[in-house]
Amino acid sequence: MTKRVIEHEIKLEKSVKIILGVLTFGILAHAFVPAFSVNSALAGVTKTLGSGTISVRVAGPVRLSGDLGLGGKLALGGAIKCNGCTAKP
């Protein structure tokens, strides 16, 4: 006795595949949003932006080189000041 198998193939159109791909990308991007979020950093900047200073705390070594001006495309004036830093000879 032979066993008969019925196979059904469903072929999706290209537009349906694109829509499903975009939905998949959106779901995955939404899942990883907290890993790439900068809300806490921007919240500190917007609170102190009116006073003209931005305080930043950094843990670990910091290397500063090149042009440290704050001009550029943002047109911010000012200087970088380090409180409690020690310079290496």
URJOQUI-V898871 format. One line per field, one symbol per residue. ss: DSSP state (2 for helix, 1 for strand, 0 for the rest). phi: phi as a letter, one per 30 degrees, with the letter a starting at -180 (. if undefined). burial: I if it has 24 or more other ideal C-beta (glycine too) atoms within 12 Angstrom, else O. Layout:
ss=???
phi=???
burial=???
//
This chain:
ss=00000000000002222222222222222220222200222222222222200000000000000000000222000000000000000
phi=.cccccccccccdddddddddddddddddddceddcdbdddddddddcdddjbbcbcbcjdbccaidcdcdiddhcckbcbcciccddd
burial=OOOOOOOOOOOOOOOOOOOOOOOOOOOOOOOOOOOOOOOOOOOOOOOOOOOOOOOOOOOOOOOOOOOOOOOOOOOOOOOOOOOOOOOOO
//
